[in-house]
Amino acid sequence: MKAKAAIGNGSGGFEIDQIEVTQPEGREVLVRIRAAGVCHTDWDSLSWGRTIVLGHEGAGTIEATGPDVSELKPGDPVILNWAIPCGKCFYCDRGHQVQCENHPEVSPQRTLYQGKPIERSFSLGTMSEYTVVPEEALTKIEVAVPFTSASIVGCGVMTGVGSVLNAAKVTPGSSVAVLGTGGVGLNVIQGARLAGAGMIIAVDVKSEKLEMAKQFGATHTVQADPSDACLLNASEEVKKLTAGRGADYAFECTAIPELGAAPLAMVRHCGTAVQVSGIEQEIAIDMNLFEWDKIYINPLYGKCRPKIDFPRLLTFYRDGRLKLDELVTRTYPLEDLSQAFEDMHHGKNAKGVLLLD
């Protein structure tokens, strides 16, 4: 069948064009995408040097299944997961599914562009009306939730909340500092609230983003100066709020390489610093920031276990404990992806979502 999709050219550009999507085989599933989140990773994927169908966050409904699919049926609403676990390898067997060594994939032959096979971003390509994915990429939605809200669970929400609950294991009554209050940072704040943190300090350079942070659970705010190297001055403000010691936990959510060590300056002795935003560049770190007995961790995707974590997040949503609808600041038709990227870069949205229905 033909489908409209966003196609990245590998050199920084993209276009909206038609692709051909074939029927699923084996353990494959054909999904009709209803909504797709817009993420900085999608923008980065424009420059990966190869032509791809864009998008790695999404939710939709099952259109058809291969003969070997056992847990899903046509009509089921689902969330897509970009870190697809096989469930059987060394890491999956030890509960580290996001580190899976054998991520299941669907052959590029299932998607044709201009008559040739085309890769899908993270084997999903959610910025497309239809996609064919492995059964393991999908989690059935069991609660009432708009597709727009469900579509963002599989990246930013999972990364933020999971970094708090699964990775850092924030304890009730503790103090938490969150550096950067974009989409991921807001979900770290939500995770800290869910964990029962007693003080949640939002740190950002923009006052409007700090106001938004309060809506998601921040109890205190610190407006940083853009010229504050490694946020050392802001860290002094955090210490003033925490009896002069520093926070029990600090989470870096800025994606600014120069701030990779900043959470170390925010935490007390024996505190835990968490690098959430996936900085991969080389940076210099003053080892004095580790004094004394501080722990620095760098979790991937909130240590996601989709069959466990996605239902848990949706249960939080159903019970009114996790804000998802409020995170979706604006929706766009697929044809307005350029505007969605522009708004993302200017920090206008907590989260922008494409509508493909």
Residue, then its C-alpha position, 0 to 999 in steps of 0.5 A: m500500500k502507498a503511504k505518505a512519509a517524511i524522508g530524510n536525505g542524509s545531508g540535512g534535508f527532508e521531503i514529504d513523499q510517497i512510499e510503498v509499504t508491503q504486508p507483514e510476514g512472520r512475526e511482523v506487524l503492520v501499524r497505522i501510525r496515528a501520532a508521532g513525536v518530534c524529537h531532537t534525535d529526529w533532527d540529528s537523523l537528517s545528517w546520518g548520511r543515508t536516506i531514511v524514513l524519519g521518526h522514532e516516537g509513535a502510537g497507532t493501531i494494528e492494521a495487519t499481523g504476520p502469521d506468527v504474531s501471537e500477542l497482538k491483533p488488528g485494531d489493537p492500539v499500540i505504542l512503538n519502542w525504538a530500542i527493540p529487545c529480543g528478550k533472549c540475549f545476554y543483556c535481555d536475560r539480565g534485565h538490561q533490555v535497552q542494551c539488547e545485542n540482537h535488536p529485531e528488525v524488519s527487512p528494508q524490502r518491506t518499505l520501498y521509496q522510488g522503487k528501492p528499499i529504504e531504511r526506517s529510523f531505529s527500525l520504526g520510521t514513525m513519521s509515516e502513515y504506515t510502518v512494518v515492525p517486529e512484534e517486539a517493537l510494540t506494547k499494547i495500550e490498555v488504558a484510555v489515552p489520546f494517541t498524541s499523548a501515547s506517542i511521546v511515551g516511547c522516548g522523552v517520557m520514558t527517558g526522564v521518568g525511567s532515569v529517576l525510577n529505574a536508574a537513580k532510584v530516587t528515594p522518598g523525601s530526597s532532594v533533586a536538582v534538574l538541569g534543563t527543563g525541556g521535554v526530558g527535564l520535565n519528565v525527570i521532574q515528574g519522575a522525582r514527584l512520582a518517587g516522592a522527592g521532598m524538594i525538586i529544584a528546576v534549573d534553567v536559563k529561561s524564566e518561562k521554562l521554569e514556570m512550566a517546570k512548576q506545573f509538572g512538580a518543581t518545588h523550587t527554581v533557579q534561573a541560571d546565567p548563560s555565561d555561568a561556566c559548568l553552572l557553578n554559580a547556579s550550584e551555589e544557589v542549589k546548595k543554599l536551598t539544601a542546607g549548604r550541602g547540595a542535592d541528593y540527586a542531580f540530573e543533566c537534561t540540557a544536551i549541552p556537552e559543556l554541562g556534562a559535569a554540571p550535575l556533579a557540582m550540584v550534589r552533596h558528598c555521597g550524592t548521585a549525578v545523572q547524565v540523562s541527555g546522551i552527551e557523546q562528545e569528549i569533555a574535560i572534567d575537573m576531578n575535584l567535582f567528584e569529591w567526596d564519594k559522589i556517584y556519576i551514572n549515564p543511563l540509556y533511555g531510562k533503562c527501559r523495559p517496554k513491557i514493564d515500564f510502558p504499562r506502568l507509565l500509562t497506569f500513572y497517567r490513568d490515575g492522574r499521577l503522570k501528566l501526558d496531555e499537558l506535555v503536548t504543547r502543539t500538534y502539526p500535520l506531517e506537511d508542517l514538520s519544518q515548523a515543528f522542528e523550528d518550534m522545537h529548536h526555539g523551545k516553544n513546546a514541551k513537546g510537539v507531535l505530528l498527526l498522521d490520522 
